[in-house]
Amino acid sequence: MSHPPPWNDGGGVPRYSGPSVGGDPGSTRAGGVGHRPPPYQPPPEAGGTGTFVPPYRSPYAGPAPDGGPGRPSSPAPAEWWQRAVARLIDAGALLIPATVLGLIAGLLWAGTDALLGASSSSVERGFWIIYSITWFLLVGAYDAVCVTVWGRTLGKQVMRIRVAAIGGSGRPGEIPIAAVLARAAVFNVLYLFVWAHFVVQVLLSLAGLVFFCLWPLWDRPHRQGIHDKIARTVVLRAD
C-alpha cells in the first residue's frame, strides 16, 4: 500500500523523496504529474549537422512582394533599339499616305490662294504650312488612335512592345485619352515646322533627336522620353 508523499514545510508544493527519472535531481517521479521542460539547446554552428527550422510566418501575412513567390513580376521597360525600330516601321508605313494627303491639301490651298490673287511667295508659303499641318494631324491621329485602341502602333506590335500608364496595370486601353493626345502631339510636333527655314528645321530636329529619341538611353528607371514624362507613360516589353 502506497503512502502520500511528505509535504515540505509550508511551501505549498509537494516534494517527492523517491528516486528521480533518469537520475536528474529535482525532476518528477515516473508516472508523476507533468515533466520538467528539456534544457535549452543552442543553435548549431555554421557547418553543423543540426536541422534548420525556418522562421515562423503567419498564415495571414500579406501577399509576397513584387517578383516574389506566387506573384508575377512587372513587365520590363522596352529596350531602346526596340523603340527605335518600331518608330522606323511606323514612319515607313505612313510615308506614302501622309505625303500624298499633304500634297493634295497643300495644292488645294495654294490653288485657292492663287485664284484669290495672292503673290507667288505667299502661295508657296501657304502650301508648305498646309502640308506640314496635314502631316502633323495624320501622324498624330495614327499614334493616338492606335495607342488608345490597342496600346501600341504597328511598329510596336512588330517589336512586341506596348505603351502603358505609369502606376497602372499596363493593360492596353487604360491610358487616359488626354495623356494619349499629349504624347502624340509632343512627339510629332516637329512636323509642324516643315515650312520653316532650313536652319530652324535642323535645330529643331537635333532637339527632337535628343529629347524624344535618345533620352530613354540614360533615363532611369522607366527609360522615358520627354513625351513619355509629359504624358506619364512608359513603353514596356509585351513578351
Backbone as CSV, one residue per row, in Angstrom:
resi,resn,N_x,N_y,N_z,CA_x,CA_y,CA_z,C_x,C_y,C_z
1,MET,0.855,-1.197,0.000,0.000,0.000,0.000,0.877,1.229,0.000
2,SER,0.574,2.156,-0.953,1.409,3.363,-1.061,0.935,4.416,-0.108
3,HIS,1.828,5.277,0.248,1.541,6.371,1.161,1.711,7.682,0.444
4,PRO,0.942,8.697,0.795,1.106,10.022,0.154,2.471,10.586,0.456
5,PRO,2.994,11.305,-0.484,4.342,11.869,-0.271,4.314,12.920,0.815
6,PRO,5.435,13.048,1.476,5.509,14.084,2.531,5.482,15.465,1.921
7,TRP,4.981,16.433,2.647,4.913,17.828,2.217,6.067,18.612,2.800
8,ASN,6.479,19.617,2.056,7.528,20.480,2.601,6.906,21.382,3.645
9,ASP,7.743,22.080,4.299,7.274,22.865,5.438,6.729,24.207,4.974
10,GLY,5.436,24.204,4.576,4.744,25.470,4.332,4.883,26.010,2.937
11,GLY,5.635,25.389,2.043,5.818,25.946,0.699,4.614,25.759,-0.194
12,GLY,3.764,24.780,0.117,2.584,24.550,-0.692,2.850,23.739,-1.934
13,VAL,4.074,23.272,-2.192,4.416,22.487,-3.378,4.839,21.109,-2.926
14,PRO,4.198,20.056,-3.420,4.565,18.698,-2.975,5.985,18.356,-3.382
15,ARG,6.650,17.605,-2.535,8.034,17.204,-2.784,8.118,15.694,-2.734
16,TYR,8.725,15.132,-3.738,8.898,13.690,-3.793,10.284,13.330,-3.298
17,SER,10.295,12.299,-2.480,11.585,11.866,-1.947,12.124,10.647,-2.655
18,GLY,11.313,10.112,-3.599,11.758,8.923,-4.304,12.835,9.241,-5.320
19,PRO,13.359,8.215,-5.925,14.406,8.427,-6.952,13.825,9.143,-8.154
20,SER,14.614,10.007,-8.770,14.190,10.772,-9.947,14.383,9.941,-11.196
21,VAL,13.599,10.302,-12.226,13.706,9.601,-13.501,14.974,10.042,-14.204
22,GLY,15.759,9.109,-14.620,16.987,9.435,-15.332,18.076,9.949,-14.424
23,GLY,17.864,9.934,-13.109,18.915,10.373,-12.207,19.049,11.865,-12.119
24,ASP,18.113,12.643,-12.673,18.224,14.103,-12.637,17.550,14.612,-11.384
25,PRO,18.319,15.151,-10.442,17.707,15.634,-9.204,16.707,16.732,-9.507
26,GLY,15.574,16.666,-8.833,14.569,17.706,-8.955,13.521,17.398,-9.979
27,SER,13.709,16.365,-10.815,12.682,16.015,-11.794,11.617,15.182,-11.119
28,THR,10.468,15.018,-11.750,9.360,14.291,-11.146,9.583,12.805,-11.234
29,ARG,8.862,12.062,-10.384,8.930,10.606,-10.418,8.262,10.072,-11.664
30,ALA,8.642,8.854,-11.999,7.993,8.202,-13.134,6.519,8.066,-12.837
31,GLY,5.690,8.490,-13.748,4.264,8.436,-13.537,3.754,9.619,-12.773
32,GLY,4.612,10.605,-12.403,4.176,11.784,-11.680,3.401,12.727,-12.565
33,VAL,2.999,13.842,-11.961,2.216,14.831,-12.686,3.150,15.796,-13.383
34,GLY,3.106,15.853,-14.753,3.921,16.804,-15.509,5.367,16.349,-15.637
35,HIS,6.090,17.036,-16.501,7.502,16.753,-16.747,8.257,18.050,-16.789
36,ARG,9.479,17.985,-16.439,10.333,19.164,-16.500,10.720,19.443,-17.946
37,PRO,10.625,20.719,-18.415,10.978,21.013,-19.819,12.428,20.677,-20.099
38,PRO,12.718,20.280,-21.351,14.111,19.922,-21.691,15.011,21.138,-21.603
39,PRO,16.280,20.903,-21.329,17.221,22.042,-21.247,17.391,22.726,-22.595
40,TYR,17.751,24.006,-22.568,17.932,24.799,-23.798,19.102,24.271,-24.610
41,GLN,18.875,24.092,-25.889,19.931,23.652,-26.792,20.292,24.806,-27.712
42,PRO,21.527,25.260,-27.708,21.919,26.367,-28.604,21.833,25.937,-30.054
43,PRO,21.589,26.892,-30.970,21.527,26.536,-32.402,22.865,26.020,-32.894
44,PRO,22.834,25.130,-33.886,24.107,24.580,-34.404,24.941,25.654,-35.057
45,GLU,26.233,25.531,-34.906,27.148,26.475,-35.532,27.202,26.229,-37.035
46,ALA,27.822,27.191,-37.736,27.959,27.069,-39.193,28.682,25.779,-39.533
47,GLY,28.118,25.036,-40.458,28.731,23.766,-40.836,28.276,22.614,-39.974
48,GLY,27.385,22.866,-38.986,26.918,21.810,-38.121,25.926,20.909,-38.822
49,THR,25.452,19.900,-38.091,24.534,18.910,-38.668,23.124,19.104,-38.166
50,GLY,22.856,20.187,-37.429,21.522,20.399,-36.909,20.522,20.686,-38.020
51,THR,19.245,20.412,-37.752,18.181,20.652,-38.726,17.779,22.109,-38.701
52,PHE,17.728,22.732,-39.875,17.338,24.149,-39.963,15.827,24.277,-39.827
53,VAL,15.401,25.148,-38.962,13.980,25.428,-38.769,13.706,26.815,-39.307
54,PRO,12.901,26.958,-40.350,12.647,28.293,-40.915,11.898,29.167,-39.938
55,PRO,12.071,30.478,-40.039,11.364,31.382,-39.132,9.865,31.288,-39.336
56,TYR,9.142,31.565,-38.285,7.681,31.473,-38.330,7.114,32.569,-39.206
57,ARG,6.151,32.195,-40.019,5.450,33.162,-40.867,3.968,32.948,-40.686
58,SER,3.273,34.001,-40.356,1.844,33.907,-40.113,1.116,33.491,-41.378
59,PRO,0.154,32.565,-41.268,-0.619,32.195,-42.473,-1.488,33.317,-42.989
60,TYR,-1.645,34.390,-42.195,-2.468,35.522,-42.609,-1.622,36.697,-43.069
61,ALA,-0.353,36.430,-43.340,0.515,37.520,-43.791,0.065,38.001,-45.155
62,GLY,0.459,39.203,-45.502,0.067,39.812,-46.771,0.711,39.109,-47.941
63,PRO,0.405,39.549,-49.162,0.957,38.912,-50.360,2.452,39.086,-50.455
64,ALA,3.054,38.211,-51.211,4.505,38.281,-51.394,4.867,39.555,-52.125
65,PRO,6.050,40.108,-51.870,6.450,41.324,-52.579,6.561,41.088,-54.062
66,ASP,6.630,42.194,-54.803,6.680,42.134,-56.260,7.831,41.261,-56.712
67,GLY,7.498,40.286,-57.537,8.517,39.376,-58.022,8.734,38.184,-57.125
68,GLY,8.062,38.114,-55.939,8.222,37.011,-55.028,7.399,35.814,-55.456
69,PRO,7.449,34.722,-54.646,6.701,33.518,-54.994,5.215,33.797,-55.046
70,GLY,4.553,33.303,-56.071,3.119,33.439,-56.171,2.653,34.742,-56.772
71,ARG,3.562,35.607,-57.162,3.156,36.886,-57.744,4.091,37.244,-58.890
72,PRO,3.570,37.409,-60.115,4.450,37.698,-61.255,5.062,39.071,-61.148
73,SER,6.256,39.211,-61.677,6.932,40.499,-61.656,6.365,41.405,-62.737
74,SER,6.573,42.714,-62.588,6.071,43.692,-63.544,6.843,43.580,-64.854
75,PRO,6.197,43.919,-65.991,6.907,43.884,-67.274,8.077,44.853,-67.270
76,ALA,9.133,44.482,-67.946,10.331,45.321,-68.003,10.161,46.404,-69.059
77,PRO,10.793,47.567,-68.865,10.755,48.602,-69.908,11.368,48.088,-71.205
78,ALA,10.846,48.580,-72.318,11.353,48.164,-73.627,12.780,48.661,-73.826
79,GLU,13.547,47.909,-74.583,14.903,48.327,-74.919,14.854,49.508,-75.897
80,TRP,15.922,50.311,-75.872,15.954,51.486,-76.741,15.873,51.093,-78.208
81,TRP,16.602,50.061,-78.598,16.617,49.670,-80.002,15.252,49.174,-80.449
82,GLN,14.478,48.561,-79.548,13.131,48.129,-79.907,12.242,49.325,-80.236
83,ARG,12.357,50.375,-79.430,11.561,51.572,-79.677,11.992,52.258,-80.971
84,ALA,13.301,52.290,-81.217,13.798,52.944,-82.427,13.322,52.220,-83.684
85,VAL,13.417,50.896,-83.683,12.963,50.132,-84.849,11.458,50.289,-85.042
86,ALA,10.712,50.309,-83.942,9.257,50.486,-84.039,8.906,51.824,-84.681
87,ARG,9.632,52.889,-84.310,9.372,54.203,-84.908,9.713,54.215,-86.399
88,LEU,10.775,53.533,-86.775,11.132,53.466,-88.196,10.066,52.720,-88.998
89,ILE,9.530,51.658,-88.426,8.460,50.922,-89.107,7.227,51.807,-89.280
90,ASP,6.869,52.537,-88.236,5.714,53.436,-88.324,5.941,54.533,-89.366
91,ALA,7.151,55.090,-89.374,7.449,56.145,-90.349,7.353,55.620,-91.776
92,GLY,7.848,54.404,-92.005,7.748,53.819,-93.332,6.313,53.550,-93.752
93,ALA,5.489,53.118,-92.786,4.088,52.838,-93.103,3.304,54.104,-93.417
94,LEU,3.700,55.235,-92.826,2.966,56.489,-93.003,3.526,57.368,-94.113
95,LEU,4.705,57.056,-94.605,5.374,57.960,-95.541,4.530,58.263,-96.781
96,ILE,4.056,57.229,-97.456,3.320,57.450,-98.710,1.954,58.097,-98.469
97,PRO,1.108,57.556,-97.580,-0.206,58.202,-97.400,-0.120,59.623,-96.870
98,ALA,0.799,59.886,-95.938,0.916,61.245,-95.402,1.430,62.210,-96.465
99,THR,2.366,61.758,-97.284,2.884,62.625,-98.345,1.803,62.946,-99.376
100,VAL,1.056,61.934,-99.786,0.003,62.144,-100.785,-1.070,63.088,-100.258
101,LEU,-1.550,62.840,-99.044,-2.586,63.703,-98.476,-2.061,65.115,-98.234
102,GLY,-0.792,65.222,-97.809,-0.207,66.544,-97.606,-0.114,67.329,-98.900
103,LEU,0.278,66.646,-99.976,0.361,67.319,-101.275,-1.021,67.759,-101.763
104,ILE,-2.005,66.891,-101.601,-3.358,67.249,-102.045,-3.880,68.459,-101.283
105,ALA,-3.742,68.423,-99.944,-4.234,69.542,-99.138,-3.465,70.819,-99.448
106,GLY,-2.132,70.708,-99.603,-1.324,71.892,-99.897,-1.646,72.499,-101.246
107,LEU,-1.848,71.646,-102.257,-2.158,72.150,-103.592,-3.538,72.802,-103.639
108,LEU,-4.485,72.225,-102.940,-5.812,72.846,-102.890,-5.743,74.228,-102.253
109,TRP,-4.979,74.327,-101.174,-4.832,75.632,-100.515,-4.095,76.629,-101.415
110,ALA,-3.016,76.164,-102.016,-2.235,77.050,-102.883,-3.052,77.487,-104.098
111,GLY,-3.833,76.565,-104.662,-4.668,76.933,-105.796,-5.702,77.974,-105.427
112,THR,-6.273,77.831,-104.240,-7.247,78.827,-103.782,-6.585,80.185,-103.600
113,ASP,-5.386,80.184,-103.006,-4.654,81.450,-102.832,-4.345,82.098,-104.176
114,ALA,-3.940,81.282,-105.143,-3.599,81.825,-106.463,-4.823,82.430,-107.141
115,LEU,-5.967,81.764,-107.010,-7.194,82.296,-107.601,-7.616,83.609,-106.955
116,LEU,-7.257,83.767,-105.678,-7.611,84.992,-104.960,-6.597,86.106,-105.199
117,GLY,-5.589,85.836,-106.018,-4.629,86.870,-106.366,-3.471,87.023,-105.410
118,ALA,-3.167,86.009,-104.604,-2.037,86.094,-103.676,-0.731,86.042,-104.453
119,SER,0.323,86.578,-103.863,1.638,86.559,-104.500,2.187,85.138,-104.528
120,SER,3.155,84.929,-105.407,3.739,83.591,-105.537,4.423,83.132,-104.249
121,SER,5.099,84.051,-103.567,5.752,83.688,-102.299,4.718,83.305,-101.244
122,SER,3.594,84.013,-101.226,2.535,83.693,-100.272,1.891,82.352,-100.596
123,VAL,1.719,82.087,-101.891,1.148,80.804,-102.305,2.062,79.659,-101.896
124,GLU,3.350,79.809,-102.137,4.304,78.753,-101.770,4.350,78.541,-100.259
125,ARG,4.354,79.637,-99.530,4.395,79.532,-98.073,3.133,78.838,-97.548
126,GLY,1.996,79.212,-98.098,0.748,78.573,-97.680,0.737,77.083,-97.979
127,PHE,1.298,76.709,-99.134,1.365,75.288,-99.484,2.122,74.506,-98.429
128,TRP,3.317,74.968,-98.036,4.136,74.221,-97.081,3.539,74.224,-95.678
129,ILE,2.863,75.281,-95.309,2.213,75.299,-93.993,1.094,74.257,-93.941
130,ILE,0.254,74.222,-94.976,-0.827,73.235,-95.004,-0.268,71.818,-95.111
131,TYR,0.800,71.660,-95.873,1.460,70.353,-95.973,1.947,69.895,-94.596
132,SER,2.549,70.796,-93.845,3.056,70.462,-92.509,1.920,70.100,-91.561
133,ILE,0.865,70.895,-91.572,-0.268,70.629,-90.679,-0.914,69.283,-91.005
134,THR,-1.028,68.973,-92.289,-1.615,67.687,-92.687,-0.774,66.520,-92.178
135,TRP,0.536,66.620,-92.342,1.435,65.587,-91.814,1.260,65.437,-90.303
136,PHE,1.261,66.544,-89.589,1.138,66.503,-88.126,-0.174,65.852,-87.699
137,LEU,-1.279,66.243,-88.322,-2.581,65.698,-87.943,-2.681,64.214,-88.257
138,LEU,-2.177,63.811,-89.416,-2.279,62.407,-89.803,-1.411,61.514,-88.918
139,VAL,-0.159,61.904,-88.724,0.748,61.086,-87.908,0.304,61.085,-86.447
140,GLY,-0.111,62.247,-85.940,-0.588,62.305,-84.562,-1.846,61.484,-84.349
141,ALA,-2.777,61.535,-85.317,-4.003,60.745,-85.197,-3.702,59.251,-85.239
142,TYR,-2.787,58.855,-86.120,-2.387,57.444,-86.190,-1.836,56.974,-84.848
143,ASP,-0.942,57.752,-84.276,-0.330,57.394,-82.995,-1.381,57.320,-81.894
144,ALA,-2.235,58.342,-81.803,-3.213,58.411,-80.719,-4.264,57.307,-80.824
145,VAL,-4.774,57.064,-82.019,-5.814,56.042,-82.182,-5.264,54.649,-81.894
146,CYS,-4.090,54.338,-82.413,-3.503,53.009,-82.191,-3.230,52.751,-80.710
147,VAL,-2.683,53.739,-80.017,-2.371,53.557,-78.599,-3.652,53.469,-77.777
148,THR,-4.677,54.244,-78.135,-5.933,54.205,-77.389,-6.644,52.864,-77.558
149,VAL,-6.681,52.356,-78.778,-7.446,51.140,-79.060,-6.664,49.876,-78.716
150,TRP,-5.395,49.815,-79.129,-4.611,48.589,-78.967,-3.445,48.713,-77.993
151,GLY,-3.134,49.915,-77.558,-1.994,50.087,-76.671,-0.663,50.109,-77.392
152,ARG,-0.667,50.083,-78.708,0.572,50.049,-79.488,0.275,50.417,-80.937
153,THR,1.299,50.863,-81.633,1.204,51.119,-83.070,1.633,49.870,-83.836
154,LEU,1.601,49.960,-85.156,2.031,48.820,-85.966,3.482,48.454,-85.673
155,GLY,4.348,49.459,-85.601,5.751,49.186,-85.311,5.951,48.546,-83.950
156,LYS,5.220,49.013,-82.959,5.335,48.422,-81.618,4.777,47.008,-81.590
157,GLN,3.751,46.749,-82.387,3.225,45.390,-82.476,4.283,44.445,-83.038
158,VAL,4.977,44.869,-84.071,6.027,44.038,-84.667,7.150,43.784,-83.662
159,MET,7.512,44.810,-82.890,8.615,44.688,-81.933,8.176,44.149,-80.577
160,ARG,6.891,43.839,-80.428,6.357,43.248,-79.192,6.583,44.156,-77.980
161,ILE,6.236,45.409,-78.144,6.272,46.364,-77.039,4.948,47.113,-77.028
162,ARG,4.650,47.790,-75.923,3.376,48.483,-75.794,3.523,49.689,-74.882
163,VAL,2.558,50.585,-74.967,2.548,51.788,-74.144,1.602,51.562,-72.971
164,ALA,2.011,51.985,-71.783,1.180,51.836,-70.590,1.292,53.091,-69.742
165,ALA,0.279,53.309,-68.925,0.306,54.428,-67.991,1.152,54.059,-66.780
166,ILE,1.952,54.969,-66.295,2.760,54.713,-65.106,1.845,54.566,-63.901
167,GLY,2.062,53.511,-63.140,1.240,53.268,-61.969,-0.004,52.463,-62.270
168,GLY,-0.299,52.213,-63.537,-1.450,51.410,-63.898,-1.070,49.953,-64.028
169,SER,-2.040,49.151,-64.452,-1.785,47.723,-64.602,-1.036,47.403,-65.883
170,GLY,-0.935,48.350,-66.792,-0.202,48.129,-68.023,-1.010,47.505,-69.137
171,ARG,-2.300,47.285,-68.936,-3.122,46.711,-69.997,-3.492,47.780,-71.015
172,PRO,-3.570,47.415,-72.303,-3.918,48.396,-73.339,-5.279,49.018,-73.081
173,GLY,-5.407,50.297,-73.411,-6.671,50.988,-73.286,-6.891,51.686,-71.973
174,GLU,-5.953,51.569,-71.042,-6.135,52.182,-69.736,-5.446,53.535,-69.616
175,ILE,-4.808,54.002,-70.664,-4.165,55.312,-70.631,-5.232,56.374,-70.863
176,PRO,-5.298,57.407,-70.040,-6.286,58.470,-70.261,-6.133,59.078,-71.646
177,ILE,-7.256,59.419,-72.267,-7.224,59.944,-73.627,-6.430,61.241,-73.700
178,ALA,-6.503,62.054,-72.647,-5.725,63.300,-72.644,-4.231,63.006,-72.686
179,ALA,-3.804,61.969,-71.968,-2.387,61.596,-71.976,-1.970,61.067,-73.344
180,VAL,-2.840,60.300,-73.991,-2.535,59.776,-75.325,-2.366,60.913,-76.328
181,LEU,-3.285,61.884,-76.295,-3.211,63.013,-77.222,-1.970,63.860,-76.967
182,ALA,-1.664,64.093,-75.684,-0.482,64.894,-75.354,0.790,64.198,-75.820
183,ARG,0.865,62.897,-75.617,2.051,62.147,-76.026,2.249,62.205,-77.541
184,ALA,1.163,61.995,-78.290,1.259,62.025,-79.751,1.599,63.419,-80.263
185,ALA,0.989,64.443,-79.663,1.227,65.812,-80.133,2.659,66.254,-79.864
186,VAL,3.176,65.948,-78.676,4.529,66.386,-78.327,5.567,65.688,-79.200
187,PHE,5.419,64.385,-79.391,6.426,63.661,-80.169,6.436,64.100,-81.635
188,ASN,5.268,64.408,-82.194,5.174,64.733,-83.625,5.138,66.223,-83.912
189,VAL,5.437,67.052,-82.916,5.322,68.494,-83.097,6.281,69.022,-84.165
190,LEU,7.368,68.323,-84.417,8.336,68.805,-85.407,7.756,68.855,-86.814
191,TYR,6.741,68.051,-87.086,6.137,68.087,-88.421,5.469,69.430,-88.716
192,LEU,5.148,70.180,-87.681,4.518,71.486,-87.889,5.488,72.522,-88.446
193,PHE,6.776,72.204,-88.471,7.780,73.195,-88.872,8.500,72.806,-90.161
194,VAL,7.863,71.981,-90.987,8.457,71.640,-92.280,8.603,72.885,-93.152
195,TRP,7.740,73.860,-92.956,7.766,75.083,-93.764,8.837,76.069,-93.304
196,ALA,9.418,75.840,-92.107,10.345,76.815,-91.530,11.670,76.833,-92.292
197,HIS,12.502,77.802,-91.961,13.825,77.934,-92.576,14.652,76.685,-92.298
198,PHE,15.555,76.379,-93.204,16.355,75.155,-93.096,17.119,75.090,-91.777
199,VAL,17.710,76.210,-91.355,18.476,76.222,-90.105,17.569,75.914,-88.922
200,VAL,16.379,76.480,-88.927,15.421,76.210,-87.847,15.038,74.733,-87.833
201,GLN,14.837,74.167,-89.001,14.497,72.743,-89.071,15.621,71.869,-88.509
202,VAL,16.857,72.212,-88.820,17.991,71.431,-88.315,18.064,71.504,-86.794
203,LEU,17.928,72.708,-86.243,17.995,72.873,-84.787,16.861,72.127,-84.089
204,LEU,15.660,72.236,-84.632,14.527,71.527,-84.037,14.695,70.013,-84.155
205,SER,15.242,69.560,-85.267,15.464,68.122,-85.442,16.481,67.590,-84.437
206,LEU,17.542,68.355,-84.188,18.535,67.937,-83.189,17.925,67.895,-81.798
207,ALA,17.104,68.896,-81.480,16.440,68.902,-80.171,15.505,67.703,-80.028
208,GLY,14.748,67.411,-81.086,13.866,66.249,-81.033,14.628,64.947,-80.914
209,LEU,15.768,64.859,-81.599,16.588,63.654,-81.513,17.046,63.396,-80.083
210,VAL,17.449,64.460,-79.388,17.950,64.307,-78.021,16.818,64.014,-77.046
211,PHE,15.774,64.844,-77.057,14.741,64.766,-76.022,13.735,63.643,-76.248
212,PHE,13.486,63.283,-77.492,12.496,62.249,-77.759,13.122,60.887,-78.034
213,CYS,14.180,60.866,-78.839,14.737,59.594,-79.297,15.853,59.056,-78.403
214,LEU,16.780,59.921,-77.995,17.940,59.461,-77.232,17.729,59.491,-75.724
215,TRP,16.783,60.276,-75.250,16.606,60.428,-73.801,16.382,59.099,-73.075
216,PRO,15.634,58.142,-73.642,15.459,56.868,-72.936,16.752,56.100,-72.696
217,LEU,17.825,56.430,-73.408,19.086,55.714,-73.210,19.636,55.896,-71.808
218,TRP,19.469,57.087,-71.227,20.035,57.334,-69.895,18.974,57.575,-68.829
219,ASP,17.721,57.616,-69.212,16.672,57.820,-68.213,16.432,56.529,-67.436
220,ARG,16.332,56.656,-66.116,16.050,55.525,-65.246,15.027,55.937,-64.193
221,PRO,14.134,55.043,-63.764,14.128,53.613,-64.075,13.230,53.228,-65.244
222,HIS,12.454,54.185,-65.799,11.432,53.826,-66.782,11.876,53.971,-68.230
223,ARG,13.072,54.538,-68.475,13.576,54.733,-69.837,12.587,55.543,-70.681
224,GLN,12.189,56.676,-70.158,11.197,57.518,-70.823,11.849,58.593,-71.679
225,GLY,11.171,58.952,-72.759,11.488,60.172,-73.468,10.718,61.319,-72.831
226,ILE,10.992,62.543,-73.261,10.286,63.684,-72.693,8.787,63.580,-72.958
227,HIS,8.408,63.062,-74.123,6.977,62.900,-74.410,6.329,61.900,-73.459
228,ASP,7.084,60.874,-73.023,6.562,59.937,-72.024,6.394,60.609,-70.669
229,LYS,7.345,61.429,-70.292,7.273,62.095,-68.996,6.094,63.063,-68.936
230,ILE,5.848,63.776,-70.036,4.724,64.712,-70.059,3.396,63.960,-69.950
231,ALA,3.279,62.852,-70.651,2.033,62.076,-70.643,1.972,61.056,-69.517
232,ARG,3.057,60.899,-68.742,3.139,59.907,-67.666,2.874,58.497,-68.209
233,THR,3.620,58.159,-69.254,3.515,56.831,-69.843,4.887,56.176,-69.872
234,VAL,4.879,54.883,-70.109,6.112,54.115,-70.225,5.896,53.055,-71.299
235,VAL,6.956,52.721,-72.024,6.886,51.683,-73.052,7.457,50.398,-72.460
236,LEU,6.651,49.330,-72.468,7.021,48.078,-71.828,7.166,46.964,-72.852
237,ARG,7.910,45.962,-72.466,8.000,44.755,-73.285,6.719,43.953,-73.117
238,ALA,6.202,43.446,-74.220,4.939,42.714,-74.177,5.118,41.205,-74.193
239,ASP,6.355,40.703,-74.294,6.562,39.255,-74.340,6.819,38.709,-72.951
